Amino acid sequence: MTDLSLESLRAQHCIARKGKDAGLSHHDIAAGLAVLPGWHLSADSGELRKEFRFADYFHTMAFVNAVASIAHREDHHPDLEVHYNRCVVRYSTHDVGGLSLNDFICAAKVEDLRAGG
């Protein structure tokens, strides 16, 4: 990933990525993590992960629905753990067996949700 910034990720859209060659290197993953505040690589699953906290269930569900809208638009779907006042968002690209650029694009778009509210 060259010329990487949060803004450049937000401006991109997901495309179909398949096979190991479409996966990101450790260097690219580290570069992506450097521009995504609070996101980290899960040690056990290798997924891109972040926990978001909210005041109550209503705000948690509003966030979940907004994430679902991003997933639908980008055709790239995270795993979500939904609780009363928090939501854990986890991205990986099953077709590459790890992380792809799509995971970082979607994570950047999810960051926009928090920046706006």
N, C-alpha and C positions, 0 to 999 in steps of 0.2 A: 504494500500500500504506500503510494507516494503522495506527497503534499497532503498529509493527513491532518484534519482539524475537525472539530465538532461541526462547524458550518459545512465543510465539504461532505461529511457523512450525511447530514440532514438533507442536503440537496440531491442526493442520489436516490435511486429506486432499486429494489431487489430484482434480480434476474435469476433464472434457473441456474443452479450450480450443482454439478454432479462429479463424483469421482475424487480421489485423493488429490489430484492436481489442483482442484478448485479450493482446497483447504488452505488455511493460513499457516505460515511458518511461526515459530515461537517469537521471532523478531517482530513480525507483523502484529501478532496478538499483543505483545508488550506495547507496541506503538499505539494500537487501538485503545488499550486500557489507559494509557497516559492521557488521552483526551476525553475519556468518559468518567466524570466525577462519581466516585462511590461504587462503580462497577468493579467486579473482580472475577477471577477465574476460579471456579469451584475445584478444590483439590481432588475431590472424590469422583466427580463426573466430567470434569473438563468443560463445563458449560460456563457461559458468560452469565453473571448473576448479580442482582441487586435487590435489596429489600427496601420498600417504600412504606412509610408510616403515615397514618391519617388520624384525624380527630375522632372519627366514628365510622360505623358501617356504611352509612350513606356515601360518604366521601371515598371510602375504599371501593365501593361498587361503581361509582362514577368513573374512577380511575380505571378499573377493570374494563368497563365498557369502552373507554377511550382507547385502551391498549388493543381491545378486540377490533376496533375500527381500523387502527394502523395495520394490524395483522391481516385484515381482509383486503385493504388497499394494496399492501405490499406482497400478499400471498406468501407470507412467512410468519409462522405462528409460534409464539413462545409457550413454554409450560408455565402455568401460573399456580401459585399456592395462595389461596384467598382466605384471610382471617378477618376478624371483626374490625381491627384498626390497622391492618397491614396487608401488604401483598408482596410476594416474592416473584420476581420475573426472571425466568431462565431461558436463555437462547442457546441453541446449537443447530447445526445443519446436518440432519441425519444422512442426506445424500452424499456428503463429503466425509462423514465419520468424524466430525470435529467442528471447528469453527470456520465460518466463511465471512466474506465481506458483508453478506446479508445480515448476519447477527449484529454487527457493529452499526450498520445503517439503521436497523430497527431500534437498537438501544438508544441511538442518538435522537430518534424521533420520539421515543418514550421520555427522554430527558426534557423535550419541549413541553410535555404535559405538566411537569413540575415547575418549569420556568414560568409558565403562564398562570399557575395557580398555586 
